[in-house]
Amino acid sequence: MAERRTAKEGPDPGAPLPQLYAALGSDPDGLDTAEARRRLARYGSNELRRQRRRSWWRELARQVMHPLALLLWVAAALAWLAGTPVLAGAILVVIVLNALFASVQERQAERAVEALTRYLPRQARVRRDGHWQEIAATDLVPGDVLAVAEGDRISADARLIDGSVEVDLSALTGESQPVYRTADAPAATGGPTEAANLVFSGTNCLGGQARALLYATGMGTELGRIAALSQRVGREESPLEKQVRRVAWLIAAVAIGAGLVFFPIGVFAAGMSIEDAFAFAIGLLVANVPEGLLPTITLALAAGVRGLARVGAVVKRLSAVETLGSTDVICTDKTGTLTENRMRVVAVRAADTLLDPAPGRGTRPDAALGALAVAVAACNNADLDSGDPTEVAPLRFAADLGVTDGDHAGRRAQFAFDPKLRLMSTVDERDGRCWLHTKGAPEEVLRRCTRTLGADGSDRPLDEAYRRELTEAVTAQAGQGRRVLGVARRVLVGVPTDRADAERELTFLGFVAMVDPPRPEVPEAVAKCHTAGIRIIMVTGDHGLTAAAIARQVGITRGEATVVTGDRLDTMSQQELCQLLRERREVVFARVSPEAKLHIAEALRANHEVVAMTGDGVNDAPALRRADIGVAMGRTGTDVTREAATMVLTDDNFATIVAAVGAGRRVYDNVRKFILYIFAHTTPEVVPFLIFALSAGAVPLPLTVLQILAIDLGTETLPALALGREPAEPGLMDRPPRRRSDKVVNGPMLARAWGFLGSISAVLVLAGFFAVLLGAGWTPGAPTGPGTPLHDAYLQATTMTFLGIVACQIGTAFAARTAYASLRSVGVFSNRLLLWGIAFEIGFAALIVGAPPLQDVFGTRPPAPAALALLLVFPPIVWGADELRRTARRHRQR
């Protein structure tokens, strides 16, 4: 095992910086690649040791105490008391096998979700080989020099070298207020988390920029120390599992209640023997238990998670698959989600002239245009090849005019972009003078301007008439769906420390208008949402006209949208916001801060809507946590939002959200399909025991308990799993979302399963049983036990019941494939897994009936060929009856 450094063994992070560099064998330029590899082999990957899972025997105990398993325990006890230890042992084996299977499926599902996180490995920006590069956070080693910026999740413990940041330490200290950390802070006298020049693994940078020297990674970090102390892993039960557990208790109550009612009736009223009454009670309990239900649900959800990953949506927990299917509102950003996030400058206003910046289109590097280019190059943290597209586009425009500010050597201070102010400013030294360069929302820049620059470089007062003219020019650009940035500057005396004092009395230089074209696939995805009854609300920091124009282009709004600006939203009460969202379906929120998303999510949830909310910035995290489905951007999103989100988009594409909602609906439908399939066989398994009880034993048991177990755990399982992989039913995205209060198992489903499909199957199965028995000369009350002339005929008749249920299962499987549409619309052979499952159940049934060793165990004998031929009509009768029912339903709804 690779040697790992603990916090105590590592260097003292409070030592003077030169000593810390020496102790770590590093310098301000970081490490070279070869040395980093050697250290990685020595210290191991920068990750926490895997937390201890719930022990296998605890997991097994949880499964064997499930309500469905408790029913089987009661059945085993009754079998033992009835003097049939072989049957009791068989039921115990079923309990253990079912628990093992469920446990294995849950472990596999957990591993599937964990494996999906590898789609989005956390990255870190480090100084290696003399230049900055992106590496996997797991490859960080002590001695690396790390870049820390707003939105980053810090991946190791480090000492700040220069710069300052605001950090959320709540993961370590529990304190919700962010703390300020700066490289210039003195050494702390308290614990490590009190040191004002240290940052720690697992915490989030909420603002600022800095460089830091790593001194501890992996289990050697403060977070690793805490992880070593707490090895408890909680398991959250999904809403679907909770519903199934409630249904299980209902089944248990029905089974036990029926047994308690029919047992005394059979013994005292019908004159059954105690032995026969026990056999009846055992059969009733076993027949009511859908043994394969829980592992099948877990497997279907895990398959859904893997399917979502293939379309670009990484879901972090199984229960989210179910929630996705009921989403009825999507609150989406504009840039990068609805659009391509590939900005280009299409118009520039400098002085009094609107220019086309394309080469050869009349751009002239006069004094005003030159000053504008200098400002957008200086007030920028991107480079020509990477960065925020909104930053890169103005930078390329400036570069086309020959203006660059590559390493920002003249920068003296920076006021980072503030989503509330919607501004960014830098203090830069140029030509011996100190300049403040500001860019941001045009209305915010103009609000702080008192002068404007002319074409010749001279400035003049900014009067109200010219201010109105500029505002109208900005509005015209925004009305074309363009994103507009206002640019201004000011000469300073010294480097300011107060932002409000610095960003005042500015000189307006002009604006740049950029286009970010909508993604080509978005209009179709939006149309699908409208058809599916899903409402789309745009929430953006852009100008209202820009947002409204893009909303019209992609089809989010089809008439005059209600545009609510951040200023108006801030004055609205929660009740007013709820009322607005109830009354106005097409709403665009523009110029809103990320914090406003939280209020929007809360208002929608207060209106009982299931909300999916997108986000990528640090301040989006609370809204993503509050939404039913928080959707983070995998490419442009910060680590903070990815942590807060339920789902991460690997392609940042709105169309992927819609595809994920469709996949969620399909998974939920498929869960209902195999529950219907499993429940439908309860009736033909229970009715034979009722016939036996009501006839006071005059009719022998048409089905044995072991044959029921062979059905529930043998022939039924693979087709049920195959139904969990069923393709989407036609019209899946043409119906409204299901309500939050809808149950996965409801009255109509039980009526279809138990009352319709189950009753038809029960009639067919009993017809086959009596046909064989009566054909052998049986009369009611005639003995059929071992040694009697009718014993072989009785074994053939019970085998006919067993095979009849298997044949009806085939018809039920095809019927369950659709809830509304015809089978032809989905294709008879489109689910190949189901065809393989049916082939398996036929082969399994043939083995039980035809193999002599299994004949003795399950009490089977092959019926006559004429009886077997009768089984061929069972599947089409069951499927055909349900096809007619669905056809009638479609006609009624039309």
C-alpha positions, -999 to 999 in steps of 0.1 A, spaced: 0 0 0 13 34 -9 26 55 20 2 82 30 11 114 50 -11 123 79 -17 158 91 7 154 120 35 140 98 33 169 73 51 202 74 40 230 96 17 252 73 21 281 98 59 283 92 73 313 72 67 307 35 104 302 26 106 274 52 74 258 39 88 258 4 119 242 16 101 216 37 79 207 7 107 208 -18 89 233 -40 89 269 -51 65 295 -66 67 277 -100 54 245 -85 67 210 -94 78 194 -126 58 164 -140 84 138 -131 86 149 -95 48 151 -92 46 114 -104 71 103 -78 51 121 -51 18 106 -63 33 71 -60 46 80 -25 15 97 -10 -12 81 -31 -42 96 -48 -57 128 -34 -90 112 -23 -106 100 9 -105 63 17 -138 47 8 -162 49 37 -172 16 52 -204 3 38 -232 -12 59 -220 -47 67 -234 -74 45 -252 -92 73 -269 -59 84 -280 -54 48 -292 -90 47 -311 -85 79 -328 -54 65 -340 -75 36 -353 -105 56 -373 -81 78 -391 -65 49 -429 -68 52 -430 -92 22 -404 -114 38 -423 -113 72 -452 -129 54 -430 -158 42 -417 -162 78 -452 -167 90 -458 -192 61 -427 -211 71 -438 -213 107 -472 -226 97 -456 -252 75 -434 -263 104 -464 -265 128 -484 -284 101 -457 -311 101 -442 -303 67 -406 -294 75 -395 -298 38 -420 -271 28 -409 -249 57 -372 -253 47 -381 -245 11 -398 -212 22 -368 -203 43 -345 -209 13 -367 -186 -7 -365 -159 20 -327 -161 20 -323 -162 -18 -347 -133 -22 -328 -113 4 -294 -121 -12 -307 -111 -46 -321 -78 -34 -289 -70 -15 -268 -77 -45 -290 -56 -67 -288 -27 -43 -250 -30 -41 -248 -30 -79 -271 1 -80 -249 19 -56 -218 11 -75 -235 22 -108 -243 56 -93 -207 60 -79 -192 50 -113 -212 77 -130 -194 104 -110 -163 95 -131 -180 111 -161 -172 144 -144 -138 141 -127 -131 172 -106 -103 193 -121 -77 215 -106 -55 242 -121 -19 238 -110 15 252 -119 36 223 -135 66 225 -157 66 263 -154 30 268 -168 -6 265 -157 -24 233 -166 -56 215 -158 -52 181 -140 -75 157 -122 -79 167 -86 -70 132 -76 -35 137 -90 -26 167 -67 4 162 -44 21 181 -16 42 209 -31 18 217 -60 10 253 -65 -28 256 -70 -49 283 -85 -80 291 -65 -109 311 -80 -145 319 -74 -167 287 -78 -139 263 -72 -141 234 -47 -108 233 -30 -93 199 -34 -65 198 -8 -52 217 22 -31 246 12 -13 278 23 -21 310 3 9 324 -15 -8 355 -28 -42 369 -33 -73 367 -11 -105 346 -12 -139 342 5 -143 306 16 -173 285 29 -158 264 57 -192 250 68 -182 215 57 -154 216 84 -167 240 111 -205 240 107 -204 278 105 -226 290 76 -210 325 73 -181 327 47 -147 336 60 -120 358 45 -86 342 37 -56 362 25 -19 354 19 -9 385 40 -26 373 72 -3 366 102 1 331 116 -28 319 138 -25 309 174 -55 286 174 -63 255 154 -57 251 117 -92 262 106 -87 295 124 -56 304 104 -65 332 80 -40 322 54 -50 285 50 -77 269 29 -89 233 32 -100 203 11 -138 200 6 -145 237 11 -158 261 -15 -143 294 -28 -172 319 -30 -152 348 -43 -118 362 -51 -86 347 -66 -54 334 -51 -25 310 -55 -19 284 -28 9 259 -19 -5 224 -11 8 208 20 -16 179 26 -37 157 4 -61 127 7 -65 113 42 -38 138 54 -62 167 51 -85 181 78 -114 166 59 -96 132 58 -92 134 95 -129 139 100 -137 111 75 -115 87 95 -135 95 126 -170 90 110 -175 59 89 -213 59 90 -231 58 57 -268 65 57 -291 51 30 -320 72 18 -351 52 8 -366 66 -24 -403 77 -25 -410 47 -48 -395 23 -23 -416 39 5 -448 35 -16 -439 -2 -23 -433 -7 14 -467 7 22 -482 -16 -5 -463 -45 11 -479 -38 45 -513 -37 27 -507 -71 11 -496 -85 44 -527 -72 61 -549 -87 33 -532 -120 34 -532 -124 71 -567 -111 74 -579 -135 48 -561 -164 65 -576 -155 99 -611 -153 83 -610 -184 62 -591 -207 87 -620 -209 112 -646 -210 84 -628 -239 68 -623 -258 101 -657 -251 119 -681 -243 91 -668 -264 62 -654 -292 83 -618 -291 69 -591 -309 88 -565 -288 107 -539 -301 83 -559 -289 53 -566 -256 69 -529 -251 76 -521 -260 40 -547 -234 29 -532 -207 51 -497 -213 39 -508 -212 3 -527 -180 8 -497 -163 24 -472 -175 -3 -495 -167 -31 -500 -131 -19 -462 -123 -17 -446 -109 -49 -411 -121 -39 -392 -105 -68 -408 -71 -65 -381 -52 -46 -350 -63 -64 -368 -57 -97 -376 -21 -88 -340 -15 -77 -326 -29 -109 -350 -9 -130 -340 24 -113 -303 15 -117 -308 8 -153 -326 41 -157 -296 59 -141 -272 43 -166 -296 51 -195 -297 88 -184 -259 89 -184 -259 77 -220 -279 108 -230 -256 131 -211 -273 134 -177 -255 121 -146 -280 114 -119 -265 112 -84 -292 91 -67 -317 65 -77 -347 83 -64 -342 112 -88 -351 90 -117 -387 88 -104 -389 125 -96 -377 134 -131 -407 117 -146 -431 140 -128 -413 173 -136 -438 199 -147 -417 231 -146 -382 237 -159 -365 269 -149 -336 273 -172 -307 297 -178 -302 311 -212 -265 313 -220 -249 279 -227 -281 260 -219 -305 273 -246 -277 289 -266 -243 276 -279 -223 297 -255 -201 308 -284 -202 346 -282 -190 368 -310 -191 406 -311 -215 418 -339 -218 455 -331 -198 481 -313 -207 516 -303 -178 540 -296 -184 577 -294 -215 584 -315 -211 557 -341 -224 521 -343 -198 499 -360 -196 465 -375 -165 449 -360 -160 423 -387 -127 428 -406 -131 451 -436 -165 464 -424 -156 499 -415 -141 496 -380 -116 524 -375 -91 525 -346 -99 561 -336 -93 573 -301 -128 563 -288 -126 528 -303 -91 523 -291 -100 533 -256 -129 509 -257 -106 481 -269 -81 488 -242 -108 487 -215 -123 454 -225 -88 438 -228 -78 451 -194 -110 443 -175 -109 406 -184 -96 374 -169 -99 352 -200 -74 344 -227 -80 341 -264 -82 303 -262 -102 297 -230 -125 313 -205 -160 325 -202 -173 332 -238 -187 365 -226 -151 375 -217 -134 358 -247 -155 376 -274 -146 412 -264 -110 400 -259 -109 388 -295 -125 420 -307 -97 440 -290 -71 416 -304 -84 422 -339 -76 459 -333 -42 451 -321 -49 456 -284 -38 429 -260 -31 428 -223 -18 392 -221 -5 387 -185 -22 418 -170 12 430 -159 -2 465 -152 -31 453 -130 -30 466 -95 -64 455 -82 -96 439 -92 -132 441 -82 -146 407 -93 -179 405 -111 -207 409 -86 -240 393 -97 -260 418 -77 -241 449 -91 -237 431 -125 -203 448 -129 -166 440 -130 -138 465 -126 -100 464 -126 -74 489 -116 -46 491 -142 -14 511 -145 -8 524 -181 15 551 -193 23 561 -158 -14 567 -148 -38 545 -128 -70 537 -146 -102 520 -134 -118 500 -162 -154 488 -158 -177 466 -178 -211 451 -172 -248 456 -177 -252 488 -197 -278 503 -174 -256 498 -144 -225 512 -161 -245 542 -174 -259 548 -139 -223 554 -127 -212 576 -156 -211 614 -156 -191 619 -188 -187 603 -223 -158 600 -247 -158 616 -281 -142 602 -313 -112 625 -309 -105 612 -274 -119 642 -255 -146 637 -230 -177 658 -224 -205 658 -198 -231 631 -202 -264 650 -204 -299 634 -201 -307 636 -238 -275 617 -247 -281 592 -219 -316 585 -234 -301 581 -268 -276 555 -254 -303 537 -235 -324 535 -267 -294 521 -286 -288 494 -260 -326 485 -261 -324 482 -299 -295 458 -297 -312 438 -269 -344 436 -289 -325 416 -315 -315 390 -290 -280 404 -285 -261 405 -252 -248 440 -245 -219 450 -223 -214 487 -213 -178 499 -209 -164 528 -189 -132 541 -174 -119 566 -149 -85 581 -139 -76 573 -103 -52 587 -78 -37 556 -61 -53 522 -58 -88 523 -42 -100 499 -16 -136 508 -15 -155 495 -45 -185 520 -43 -160 549 -41 -141 536 -71 -170 528 -94 -184 564 -97 -181 594 -119 -170 572 -148 -166 581 -184 -187 561 -208 -167 546 -236 -194 527 -254 -208 492 -256 -202 459 -274 -231 438 -286 -226 400 -289 -246 372 -304 -249 337 -289 -270 317 -313 -296 292 -299 -286 256 -301 -302 240 -331 -318 212 -311 -334 234 -285 -366 245 -305 -376 208 -310 -369 201 -273 -390 231 -262 -418 219 -285 -417 185 -268 -420 202 -234 -451 221 -245 -467 189 -259 -458 171 -226 -475 198 -205 -441 210 -191 -438 247 -185 -405 264 -192 -394 296 -174 -363 314 -184 -343 329 -155 -313 349 -167 -291 378 -158 -294 392 -193 -314 423 -204 -352 417 -206 -354 423 -243 -325 399 -251 -341 372 -229 -375 377 -245 -360 376 -280 -342 343 -274 -374 329 -257 -394 337 -288 -367 323 -311 -366 289 -294 -404 287 -288 -405 291 -250 -430 320 -255 -455 319 -283 -472 353 -276 -463 383 -255 -443 370 -226 -445 386 -191 -410 399 -185 -402 403 -148 -369 422 -140 -349 417 -109 -358 451 -96 -395 443 -98 -390 408 -84 -372 422 -53 -402 443 -44 -427 413 -47 -438 393 -17 -438 356 -18 -476 355 -21 -475 380 -51 -448 358 -68 -469 327 -63 -499 344 -77 -480 356 -108 -466 322 -115 -501 307 -112 -518 332 -135 -491 338 -161 -478 306 -178 -452 324 -201 -429 343 -178 -393 354 -184 -372 366 -154 -345 389 -166 -317 408 -148 -322 387 -118 -295 377 -93 -288 340 -86 -303 344 -52 -336 353 -68 -337 317 -83 -342 305 -47 -374 326 -43 -387 314 -77 -381 278 -68 -398 282 -35 -428 299 -51 -433 272 -76 -430 245 -50 -456 264 -29 -479 261 -60 -474 223 -57 -453 221 -89 -424 197 -94 -394 220 -103 -362 213 -122 -338 243 -119 -306 248 -138 -275 267 -126 -238 270 -129 -226 297 -105 -218 296 -68 -249 315 -58 -271 291 -77 -264 263 -52 -292 272 -27 -318 272 -55 -306 239 -69 -309 223 -34 -344 238 -30 -357 225 -64 -370 190 -68 -343 184 -94 -313 206 -93 -295 206 -127 -259 217 -128 -238 223 -158 -210 198 -162 -188 219 -185 -192 255 -173 -206 249 -139 -186 253 -107 -178 225 -83 -201 241 -58 -232 237 -80 -222 202 -91 -222 192 -54 -256 208 -48 -273 194 -79 -292 162 -82 -283 159 -119 -253 171 -138 -254 177 -176 -222 166 -193 -231 187 -224 -248 217 -207 -276 213 -232 -313 221 -225 -323 193 -249 -306 168 -225 -329 179 -197 -359 172 -218 -345 138 -228 -339 131 -191 -375 139 -182 -386 116 -210 -363 89 -197 -376 94 -162 -412 90 -174 -402 58 -192 -386 43 -161 -416 52 -140 -439 37 -165 -418 5 -167 -418 1 -129 -457 2 -131 -456 -23 -160 -437 -50 -141 -457 -43 -109 -488 -48 -129 -473 -80 -144 -463 -94 -110 -496 -85 -93 -517 -100 -121 -506 -135 -111 -517 -131 -75 -554 -138 -85 -548 -172 -103 -525 -182 -74 -550 -173 -47 -583 -184 -63 -574 -221 -63 -568 -220 -25 -602 -202 -21 -619 -230 -42 -602 -256 -20 -613 -238 13 -649 -230 2 -654 -265 -10 -643 -278 24 -616 -299 7 -641 -315 -17 -620 -300 -44 -583 -309 -39 -557 -281 -39 -553 -271 -76 -518 -257 -69 -491 -265 -44 -471 -240 -25 -438 -252 -40 -453 -246 -75 -462 -211 -65 -426 -205 -54 -414 -219 -87 -437 -193 -105 -428 -163 -83 -391 -168 -82 -385 -188 -114 -408 -182 -144 -419 -147 -134 -386 -130 -127 -368 -126 -160 -399 -113 -179 -405 -88 -151 -369 -76 -154 -373 -73 -192 -404 -51 -187 -382 -28 -167 -362 -22 -200 -393 -17 -221 -390 11 -248 -410 42 -244 -447 39 -251 -459 61 -280 -473 93 -267 -451 93 -236 -443 130 -240 -477 139 -253 -494 137 -219 -493 160 -189 -469 152 -160 -482 130 -133 -492 148 -101 -469 148 -71 -497 129 -51 -500 101 -77 -492 67 -63 -472 41 -82 -497 15 -72 -532 28 -74 -568 16 -77 -570 14 -115 -538 -6 -116 -550 -31 -90 -584 -33 -108 -565 -41 -141 -541 -65 -124 -563 -84 -99 -597 -78 -113 -593 -80 -151 -561 -98 -161 -560 -119 -129 -597 -129 -131 -593 -140 -168 -562 -160 -159 -579 -176 -129 -608 -188 -151 -585 -202 -177 -562 -219 -152 -591 -235 -133 -607 -246 -166 -575 -265 -174 -573 -280 -139 -609 -293 -140 -606 -304 -176 -578 -328 -167 -594 -339 -134 -629 -345 -148 -615 -362 -178 -599 -388 -155 -633 -395 -139 -630 -374 -108 -661 -364 -89 -662 -338 -60 -650 -354 -28 -632 -383 -45 -598 -390 -29 -568 -380 -48 -540 -386 -23 -510 -409 -28 -520 -445 -34 -554 -436 -48 -565 -444 -84 -568 -406 -92 -534 -396 -77 -516 -394 -111 -545 -376 -126 -544 -351 -97 -507 -345 -102 -513 -339 -139 -541 -315 -130 -520 -294 -106 -493 -294 -133 -519 -281 -157 -527 -253 -132 -490 -245 -129 -485 -245 -167 -517 -226 -172 -504 -197 -150 -471 -198 -169 -490 -196 -202 -512 -167 -188 -479 -150 -177 -469 -148 -214 -502 -131 -224 -499 -108 -194 -464 -98 -203 -474 -87 -238 -505 -69 -223 -485 -51 -197 -461 -36 -223 -486 -8 -229 -510 10 -206 -529 28 -234 -515 22 -269 -518 -10 -289 -491 -36 -289 -486 -31 -327 -476 5 -321 -446 -5 -299 -438 -36 -320 -444 -72 -310 -407 -80 -311 -392 -47 -301 -383 -58 -266 -359 -87 -272 -351 -91 -236 -387 -100 -230 -387 -126 -257 -356 -141 -241 -373 -140 -207 -404 -158 -221 -381 -184 -237 -364 -189 -203 -397 -193 -184 -410 -219 -209 -377 -238 -206 -378 -236 -168 -414 -248 -167 -406 -277 -190 -377 -287 -168 -398 -287 -137 -425 -308 -154 -402 -331 -174 -372 -338 -153 -379 -368 -129 -359 -354 -99 -378 -321 -101 -411 -339 -106 -408 -354 -72 -399 -321 -55 -426 -300 -71 -453 -327 -75 -456 -324 -112 -465 -349 -140 -468 -341 -177 -504 -337 -188 -517 -354 -220 -508 -338 -253 -544 -326 -258 -543 -308 -225 -510 -292 -234 -524 -281 -267 -551 -263 -248 -524 -241 -232 -516 -225 -266 -548 -205 -265 -542 -190 -230 -517 -163 -240 -537 -148 -269 -569 -149 -248 -553 -129 -219 -535 -105 -242 -565 -102 -266 -589 -93 -239 -566 -65 -226 -561 -53 -261 -598 -50 -266 -601 -31 -233 -574 -7 -243 -590 -2 -277 -623 6 -261 -605 31 -237 -589 49 -266 -622 52 -284 -639 66 -253 -612 92 -248 -613 102 -284 
